[in-house]
Amino acid sequence: MLENSENRKKLKELKIFEKVPFEFKDGWTDLIYELGKDITELCELTNCELPYIQQIKEKMGILKFYYNCLNSPYPEIVEKSIRALVRQAENKSANICETCGKYGELRTTGLWFTACDEHKRNSITLEEWKELDKKQREDLENEKINTKPYKALKFEDIKSPILKRKIMEKVACFEAVCWDYEINAVDVFNILRTKDDEDFPISYDVLRKKVLKYVSVDNLKNVFNQEQLIEIFSDISLRTIRNPDTKIFIKELKKA
């Protein structure tokens, strides 16, 4: 994800990062460089081997630095020191714009990321999200959304911003089927809900089979009510399904 070749070159100068893929944007270059430098200096000072770095990536908007110390015996104090350095860098990332490196905040559009004012796009802060979530829970406390009669509305036709945000949280599970197609989780939701696949690179029938393959039954039940699940999946052939739990789920829908 690094677009600036100079940033990539800078990080690769450190031996600790020689064979590590970088799954983050340029704004975190200095933060990760300093972390690598600090760990390197600690290991040199204590005559320890460098830890094995497995992956450096953005997850839920913040830095995740995966490593292990299994390649060599480390004194407990060294392991604790490395862990503290990593934790400190991960915490700092929540206030550094991943795109440019300026001061930023953890924000969301349904997907979490850390950004400055320039790169925040149409997002809200963590605190704003908490307030919306609190209000949403209060508004929906006595309302059973999933038992309302099925209405084939597209996501963009839903007027309630609270309901929209609720749906965005639930449909995040559909990202698992988006990688091979130019669609997003909301598109998957729209196609399944309306059966309208005209403007998309995947048909309704193929999509629902992929959803059954990659999305858990519990997540599907969280997105759709029983009536909607029957409408979407009950006519799918059991011969096309390998997962035992999914087969049981489809059998139950067919009996309903």
N, C-alpha and C positions, 0 to 999 in steps of 0.2 A: 504493500500500500504506500510505501515511501515513493514520492514522485521526484524528489530532488536527489540527483545522483551524488551531489556533494555530501548530503546528509548520510546517505548510505555508505559512502566512502569513509566518512568520519567514524561511523560506528564500527565498520569493519577493521579499522586501525587497531581496535582493542582485540586481543587474542580471544577473550572470553566470548566475543560475538562472531568469530570467524565463520561458524557453520550454522548460524541461527537465522531462520526466516523472520522478517520484520512484518508483523501484521498490525500496523498502526500508521497514523499519518505523520507528516513532517513536524508538526508542532511539538511533539514529545521527544524529538531528537536529543536536545540538550539534557533533558531530565534522565533519559535512559543512558546517555553517554556518561553522565556523572555517576549514575548507579553502577555501571560497569567498571568505571575507574575506581570507585570506592571499594568495590568487592575485590578488584585486582590488587589494590594496595594493601587491603587487609590480609589477603592470602600470601602476598610477598612478605609482609611483616611477620606472619606467623609460620612461614615455611610450609604452607598448605597448597595443595593443587587447587586450580580453579574449579568451581562447581560446574556440573553439566547443565547448560541452559537448554531447556526443552522447547520453550515457546515464549514469545513476547507478543502480546496482542491487546486489543481493546475488547473489553467485555462489559456489557451493561453501562457503557459510558466511561469506564475508568480503566487504568492500566492493570493488566494481569501478567505477572512475571513468573513463569513456571520453571522450576529448576529442581535438581536433586543433588545430594552430597554423597551418593552411593559409590562414586568412582574412587573414593579414598577415605580412610578414617579421619574424621575431623574432631578436634577437641570440642567439647560441648559449648564453651564460650564462643568459639568461632562460628559454630552453627547458629547460635542465638544472635550473634552480631550480624551475620548475613541475613537472617530472617528479619531483623529489625530494619536493616537498610532497605530491603525489598518492601516491607510494609510501609515505611516512610515514603518511598517513591510512589507506591500505589496510591497512598492517601493524597500526596501532592498533586497527582494527575487530575484529581477532581476539580482543581482550580487552574488548570492550564489548558487552553484551547488546543485541541488535538490537531487542528488545521494549521494554525499560525504560531502558537506558542505564547500568545498574550494571556492575560488573566481571563479566566473563563469560569463558567458555572456548569454544574450537571443539569442537563436539560432533556426534554423528551418531546417527541412528536408521535409517540407510540413506541419508538425505538429510542433508547437512551444514548446520549453523547455529551461530551464536554465542549463548550464553545464560548467564544467571546461575543460581544454585541454584533460584530461584523459578520460572524459566521453562524449566528443562532437560528437563522431561517425562521420558519413559522412554528416556533417551539415555546414551551413554558418551562420555568425553573422547577427544581425539586420541591421547593416550598409551595409554589403555585399548584403543582400537581397534588401535594398533600391536602391543600385546602379544597381543591376540586374533588378529590377522592372522599374527603370527609363529608362534603355537601352531598355528593352522589350517594354515599351510604345512607345518609339521613333521608334523602328523597326516595330511595329505593327500599328502605327498611321494610315497609309493609306492602311493597308492590312486587308481584311475581311476574317479571318480564317474560320468562320462558313459558308461562302458561297462557299467555295471550294468544288469540287466534292468529294463525299464520298469515302474514301479509308479505308478499314478494316485493319488498322495497329494497332498492339498491342503497348501499351505505351512504352515498352522497345525497339521497333523498330523505334521509332521516333528519329531522329538524332539531331534535334535542341534543345540544352539545354534550350533556352529561351522558346520555345513552351512547353517543358516538364514542366517547372516551372509554366507556365500559366495554363496548364492542372491540375497540382497538386493542385493549388489554387481552381480551379473550382470543382474538384471531391471530395473535403473535405466533401461535403454534403452527399456523399454516406456512410460515417462512420455510419450513422443512421441505415443501414441495415446489418452491419457487426457483430453485437454483438453475434448472435447465431451461427456463422460460422467462421471457421479459414480462413478468407479472409480479405483483406483491401480495402480501397476505390479505389485504382488503379486496383485491381482484378475485382471489380464491373465494372469499366470503360472498362476493356479489354473484359469481358464476353459480355457486352451489345454491344460493338463496333464490335466484331468479331463473336459472337454467339458460340464461342468455350468454352464449359464448361467441357471438358474431364478431366482436372486435378484439378477440384474444387469440393467441397462438396455440391454444389447447382447447379441445372440446370438453363439454360438460361431462360426457361419459368417461373419457380418459382421466379427467381431473379427479372425479370422485373415487376412482379406483386407486389413484396415486395417494389421495388423502387417506384412504383406508390403510394403505401400505405404510405410510410414514407418520401418521398422526395417531396418537393413542385414543382409545375409546373414551377414556375419562375426559380428555380435552375436547372431543367432539360433543360429549354430553354437556360440557360447560358452555359451548358456543350455541348449540341448538337445543330446542325442546323436543320432547318425544314425537310430537306430530311432525315436526320438520325433519327429524332423523328418518322417520318412516317414509316421508315424501322423497327424500334424497337417496336413501340407500337400500330400502327394503327389496327392490327388484334386482339387485346385483346377484349374480350367480355365485354360489358357494364354492364352485370349482376354481374360481379365479383368486381365492383367498387362501393364504398359507398359514397366517397367524391363528393359532387356536382360539385365543381370546376374541379376536375379531370375528371369527366364524360363529362363535356363540352369540356375539352381539348381533350379527346379521340374522341369525336364526330367530332370536327374540323379536327383532323388528318384523320379520315375516309372519310371526304368530300374532302380533299385536292387531 
